Amino acid sequence: MIRCVRLWTGDDNNSHFEEGIIELEPGQRGDWLSSKADVVTISFQETASGGTFSWHTAPVRQFVITLSGTLDFQTRDGQHFLLHPGDILLAEDTVGSGHSWKLTDDSSWRRAYVVLRPGAHVPFRAKERQPGSA
């Protein structure tokens, strides 16, 4: 399965996140495949090691696919999560107080931005919460 973290704006106007996966189904040749997502564009970006970005929202609903680098993301209420190479961020916090990030290793952050068409279905499934967890 492919790890995916969904970042969205809650009713409190703050960014929140939940861990999950991109759902995959058996395909040809023993591969595992996701359903297709309706996208508009793809672009690539690189930030040198040591990079940071203070409080901001996602400009559009998009996948951010980390190719290299490890990042620490933070929400305004102090929640943190890490993204590693191969992880996908589903950025849906296009309004509100936003999030920040910083690189935590010596690598540059290379990533692909895949902008989703408005209303596009994505094959994200949230990780089941354990009893007693917040």
Phi, psi and omega in degrees: 000155181256123180292136178220136175246125179264130180241122183218169178262126179272178178299339179276004179072012177254154175283141178226162179222158172217142178273150179193205182221162166272121182292134180234148177234156179302140179231198180289155175057022181082003177287162173245135187233146171267167169290167180272139177257140179279113185241162182255309182214165169226139175217166183235150180212153177224134175241131181298156178306147182087357183293151176217162173214117183288188191309126179199164173253166174289138181291331179208167174288124187202159166270139170240112185258115181280122178264323175209157180097153175239132185237147172252114175264146179224143172257166184298334179273012173089004177286143179234149167212153180256144170244135180241165176307133182095344178281154178241134172257127172262098186271110180236008180270070184276354176222169174099200188281342173082192183219168174227165176212159173212146175286140184245358179233187184273002180273158169281159176263107174257131183210161175247132174259121179244103183281127181274143174294140179309131180082000182298138173283138174239145184276047179272136172230123180293145175293137179293134179281143178280146178305135179087355179273155182284000000 
